[in-house]
Amino acid sequence: MRKFTTICLAAFIAVLFFARCNSEYNYPNENVSSSVAVYSFALTEDDSIMAHLDTVFFAIDLDKGTIFNADSLPYGTKVDKLVPRIRMLETVSQANLTVPANGSTEESVHDYLTNPGDTIDFTNPVYLDVKSPDGLVSRRYTITVNVHKLVSDSLVWDKAAFRTLPSSLAAVRAQRTASTADGLYCLTTDGSAWCIAYTAHAFAGDWEYTVPALPAGAVIESFNGSADALYILAAGGALFRSTDGGKTWSDTSCRWSNIYGCVGDAVLGNVKTGSSWTYTCYPAGGCDGVAMPASMPVTGSSQLVDFTFPYSGETQAVMVGGEKADGSYTGAVWAYDGSTWAQLNGNFLKPLRGVTIMPFYAFRTSNTLVATEYSLIMAAGGVDEDDVVNDSIYVTTDYGLTWSKAADLMQLPDYVPPFYGAQAFIEETTLSSRASSGWTEMPFAYRLPAGAVLDGTYPSFSSRATAPVTSWDCPFIYLFGGYNRDGELYDTLWRATLNRLTFKPIQ
């Protein structure tokens, strides 16, 4: 019994010895990374640089040795005098911040342990060298403070793409584009022949060409699309309808003077009888046959843009500008609620004909860097009674009640000429890159204030996504045609979007 106890005790001691040796052998390796790990990184509060600067989140990749803010700071934020707050083991033997030479300044090294309040120039990546308490293990981190190179919350025509209008005709003299639930239809003519180009996805640039059997005397300016059909006015004001993409047309038996546009399945217009004007609608309904006020435009108004108003849930529609029955131009904003037309209290900024309007959205960034999406309607182009083409973009965030001139970065670049009579459409596109088909990329250019300089590059940052992001949805604006002050057609199709929407999403 004593012999058995002795053997067991010896075995137990051997196991303890082996376990102790094994533990002493593995312990340093298991804690090598933690001895030089950066547990958190932040910036010290400084409202003179940016409100709530201390709340900016920085990701730390211990494997790659990188520290960065994936959500870039707003455009223009100065990062040359920032005070970092770094949390590590209190007993690390070294924590030096190295600011590399940048051509105008020499390399500088800051001892963070001795002078944690030093201001650091983070214009370019900065290196942090950390040594373990015993000095045997060291690690270098690359710290990047990302700042947007462009104003991401603005409409940016950066590298705006353009192509010729889709048509099988050699020389296009007039065009009008309409949309249905199926896609976009671009109607063009050279003065005698006609072509309809169709695409379900304008970004890809895959267009199908059809020679339409249009009715005699077809008026290209009246070409419009509802959810399920295309419409056009012909000789004598006959309203024709097509349900096969414009290949064939049928007479609706309606006789109209003008088409305003479409809301859902309905097309809206007006009829002149003698010197009187009345509203009309097809299929019949709403305010059909009701007398129009003298202040309402009878032709030349913008596209009729529909949207859902947050507080009603019903589809609304709005249009601006146009020519009244007496021949004068108006800057009034008119809305349709599904049964009734009404002039809104607010006016567009100036009386214009041929304005292009489009619904879109932008972002407001709060002091805590939270971006909130909001709806807006943009207006561009148009010609006044002196035949001067408008070259500014205006916006409304209250569905047409009030308008203001858009910010400088939201204005069209100089290479987009002033125009009137263009059509604009919004298309959601799944992006995987900036690739394009049949498009020509334009250089970075804006109508900027004197002295303003932008470099036109995009921020470079890593994603916090747990899995690679390979595609994301992005809405694009497509601007078709338009005419110059002499009434000559621009044979171009432009494309643009909000700059921030082209950035790969961060998860």
N, C-alpha and C positions, 0 to 999 in steps of 0.2 A: 504494500500500500504506500509506504514512504517512498519507494523507488518510483512508483507511478506518479506520485505527487511531484517529485523532483523533476521528472521528465516533462510534465505539464507546465511546471513553472518555468523551466528552461525554454520550452517552446513559446510560452507567452512573452517572455523577455525578448526572444529573437524576433517575434512578430512586431513588438513595440519598437525595437531597434531598427528593423527594416522600414517600418512605417515612418519613423522619425527621419531616417536617412532619405527616404523617398520624398517626404514633405520638405526637408531642407533643400533638396535638389530641385523641386518644382516651384517652390514658392516665389523665388525671384522672377522666373519666367512668366508666371501668371500675373505678376504685378508690374512688369516692365512698362506697359502702356499707361497704366494708371499713375505711375510715378511722374510721368511727363504729360499727362492728359490736361487739356483745357476743358473745364466743366461748363463754362458759360462765357459768352462775349457780348458786350453791349456798349453803347455810347452814352457818355454823360449828358445829362439834360443841358440844352443850350438853345433858348428860344430865338436868339439872334441868328441862328443857322436854320432851324426848323422847329416848329412846335411839336412837342412830344417826341423829340429825337431819341430820348431814352427808352422809348417803347418799340423801336425798330427791332424786329426779330432777326437774329443771325443764326444760321445753321452751322453746325460743326461736324465735319466728316473726319473722324479720328483715323480711319484707314488711309484716306488720301492726304490727310494733313491740310485740309482746306477749311477756311472760315469765311462765310459770305452771307449777304442778305439777298435771298432769291427774289424778293419783291423790291425792285429797284426804288431808290429815293426819287422824288419828283424832279423833273427836268430843272436844271439851274441850281440845285442844292450845292453849296460850297462844302467841300470835304477836305480842305487843306489844313484845317485847324480843329481836329476832333480829339477829344480825350476819351480813350477807351477804358472800359472796366472789364478786367479779365479775372476770372476765378480759376485758380489752380491749387495744388497742394501748397499750404503755407510754408512748407519747408523746402520747396525747390531751391536749388542753388543758383539758378540763373534764369532770367526771363528778359531777353533783349529784343527790342523792336528795331528792325533795320529798314530804313527808308532808302531805297536805291537811288543812285544819281539819275536825274532825268534830263540832263543836257544843260540846264541852267543852274542846277544846284548839285553839290557833291553829296555822296552817300553819308548818311548820319545814323548813329546808333544810340538808342535810348534805353537806359537801364530801368525797366519797369518796376523792379523791386525797390529801387532807391528813389525813383521819381515817377510814381504812378500818375501824377497830374500833368505830365508833359503833353502838349498838343502835338498830334501826329498828322503828317500830310498823307492822306489816303487817296490822293488823286490817282495814283497808280498802286498796284498791289504792294503790300508791306509784309515783311517776313518776321515771324516771331520764333525765336530760338529758346527752347526750354530744356533745362538740365535737371535730372533727378536729384534728390537730396544728397546722395553719395557721389554725384558727379559722374557716375559710370554710364548713365543712359541719357541720350539727348534726342530731341525731336524738333524739326523745323515745320512751322505752319505758314501757309500763304493766306493772308487776310485781304479780302477784296470787298470794298464798299462800292456797290453798284449804284449808279445814278443813270436815269433814263437820258439817252442822248437826244431824244425827241419828246415833245409834249404828248404823252400817250393818251391823254383824255381829249385830244382834239381830232377833228377830221384831218387826216394827213394824206396828201396826194403824193407822198414819197414814192419814188419809182413808179409813178402812175403809169398804167399800161394803156395803150390805145391800139386800135386796128381800124381798117377801113370798114365801112358799113357792110354787113353781109348782104350780098346781092350777086346775081349771075349776070347783071347788066354791065356793060363796059363803061358807061358814063351815067351816073346817077344825078338827077336834077332835083328830086324831091323825095322825101321819106317820111314815114310815120310809123311808130312802133306801138303795138298794143300787147296786152297780156291777158291770158286766160288761166284757168286752173292747170292747164297742161304745160304752159311755158310761154315763151316770147315769140311774137310774130312781127317781123320787120318788113313793111311794105315799101317798095321802091319803084320809081319809074324814071325813064329817060325822056319822057315827054310823049312817048307813043306805046312802048312796051312796058309790061309790068312784071314784077317778081315779088314773091313772098318767101322770106327766109324764116325757118322755124328752128328753135332749139329748146330743149328742156333744161339745159344747163349752159348758161352763157359763159361761165368761167372756162369751160373746156373748149369752147369755140367750135362745137360740132353743129353746123347748120345744114338743114335740108332745104333745097330750093324747089319752089313750085311756080309754074306759070298759071296765075289765077284767071278764072273766067269771070272777070269783073263786069258789072252792069255798065251800060253806056253812060258816059258822063260822070263816072265815079269821082268823088271829091276826096283826094288823099288826106286832106286836113281833118276829115271827119272820121277817119278810121279809128275804131275803138274796140275793146274786148271786155266782155263780161266773164263771169265764172265759166260759162259753158258755150259761148258763141262769140263770133266776130261780127261787127256791124260797120256799115258804110252808107253814106248818102250818095245818091246818083242823080241823074237828070230829073228836074222837076221836084227835087227834094224827096224822092222815093227812098225809104229806109229798107236796106237789104241786110239779110242775115245769113251767116255761114256757120255750119256746125262741123265742117270737115277740114278746118284749117285754112279756109279761103279758096279751096279748089273750086267749089260751086257755091252759088248764091241764090237765095230765094227772096222774093218781094214780100214784105210784111203787110203791104197795103197801107202803111202809114206814110204821110207826107209831112216832112219836117223841114225846118230852116237851119237848125244847128244841133249838134250833139255835144253835150257838156262832158259826158263820161258815163261810167257804169258803176253801180253799187250792187254787189252780189250778182244775181241773175238779171237785174233790171238795167236798162239803158235809159238815160235821162237827156232831155233836150228841150227845144222850144219850137213854136210855130208862129209865123207871122201871117196875120189875116188883115189885109188892108194896112192900116197903121198901128194895129194892136198886136201885142205879143202875149202868148200864153205858154205856160209850162206844159210839157208833155212827157209821157213815160211809156216804155214798152217792156213787158206786157203792161196794159193799161192799169193804172192804180195811182195811189198817192195823191199828188196835187194835179193830176192830169186835167187840163182845160182851165186851170185857174189863171187869172190875169196876172201878168208880171209887173212889178213896179218899175218906174222909169229909171231908177238908180241901179238896176241890175244889168250886168253885161249881157248882150245877146250873142256875142261871138268873141273869139280871141282870148278867152280866159285860160287859166292854167289847166293842167290835168286835174281831174276830180280825184282826190286822194281819200280813200276810206280808212277808217280806224275804229276801234272799239273804245268808247269813252269809259273810264274807270267807274264812274258813278251811275251809269245807266245800263251797261251791258249790251245796249243796242248799237248796231253799226251806224256810224256817222260818216259824213263826207264833207270835204272842204275844198274850195277853190279860191284863187285870188286873181285880181286884175281883170282886164278885158276891155272890150269896146261896147259902149252903150248904144241904144237905138238912135240917139242924136249924133253919133259919130265921135263923141268925146271918150277919152280913156278914163278908167276908174282904178283906184287902188283899194277898193272895197274887198272885204273877205266875206264870202257867202258859204253857208253851211246847209246840209240836207240831213234830216234825221230819219229818213225812211218814208216820210209822208209829206213833210213841209219844208220849204225853203225859207231861210231867214238870213238877213244881213247881220253879221256880228258887230258888236259895238266898236271894236278896233278896226283900224285900217292898215293895209300894207303901207310901207313907207312912202311910196310914190305911185302915181297912176302909170300902169304899164300894160302892154299887151304881149302875149307870148311868154309869160313867166313859166319856169319849170319848177315844180315843187315836188318834194319827196319826203316820206316819213322815215325817220331813223331814230337813233338814240345815242346818248353820250353818257359820261360818267362825272359825278361830282365826288371829289376826294375830300373827306373830312380832316380835321386836325389830327385825328388818330389814324390817318392813312387808310380809312375804310372807304372803298369806292362803291358808290350807289348808282345804279343804272336809272336813267330817266328818259322819257320819250321827248322827241322834238320833231318839228317839221322844218325842213330847209327849203329856201327859195333861191333860185339863181336865174340869171338871164332876164330877158324881157327888153322891149323897145318902147320908148315913149313917143309922144306925138311929134317930137322934133326929129324922130328917127335916130336917136342916140341910144345905142345898146347898153344896157346895164351890165356892169362888170363886177358886181359885188354879190356876196352870199349873205342872206338874212335868215334869222332863225326865230322860231316861236316855241315856247315850252308850255303854252296853255292852249294848244289846239287852234291857234289863229287869232286869239283875242289881242295879243300884243306881239310886236315884232321888233327886232333890233339887229343892227349890223353885227355879223359874226366876228369873232376874234381874228387877228391877223393870220394865225396859222390855219384857220379854217377857210380862208379865202382861196380861190382858185389860183394855181400857179400861173406865171406869166405865159407859159407855153399853151395854156388853154385860152383861146381867144374869146372875147365877148360874143354872146350869141343870144338868139331868141328862138322860140318855137321848137326846142328840144324836148325829148321825153326821158324821164328817169325812172328806173325800176330797181328794186332791192331784191337780191337773191342770196339765200343762205347757201354757203359752199363749205364742204368738208375739206379742210386744208391738211396737207401733209408736208408741204414745202411751198416755196414761192414760184413753183413751176407754172408755166403758162403755155398755151397752144395758140399760135397765130397772133400773139400779142407782142408789141414792141414796148420795152421798158423805157420810161423817161427818166432823166437825171433828177436828183433832188433839187427842187426849186420852189420858192414861195414868194408871195408878195409880202416881204417882211419890212418892219420899220428900219429906217436908216441906221446903219451901224450894227444891226443884228447879224450874228454869225452862228450857223449850225453846221455840224460836220456830216450829218446825214447817215451816221452809222447806227446800228442797233445794239442794245446792251447785250453783253455776253455773260450769262450766268448759268449755274447748274440748277436743275430742277429738284424739288423735294419729293417728287413723285416716287411712290414705292415700286412702280412699274413704268417702263418707258412710255412716254406719250408720243404716239406716232401720227395722230390726226386730231383735229378739233374743228368745230363749226365757226364760220366767220361770215358775216353778211357783207356783201359788196354792193356798191352803187354802180349802176350802168347808165351812162348818159349817151343817148342816141342823137346824132346829127345836130340840128340847130342851123340857123342862118345868120349870115353877117348883115351889116347895116344896109348892104346893097341887095339883100334878098337871095344871095348865093348860098347854096347848101354846103355845109362842112361834111365832107365824106369821112367822118370819124365816129368811132365808138370808144368812149373813155370808161375807165374802171377805177374805183377808189374805195377806201374803207377807213374805219377808225384805226389808227396806228396800234393801239393797245390790243385790238382783236387779232392782229397778226402774230402776236407773241405766243409762243408755245405755252399752254396753260401750266400752272404750278399746282400740284396736288399735295 
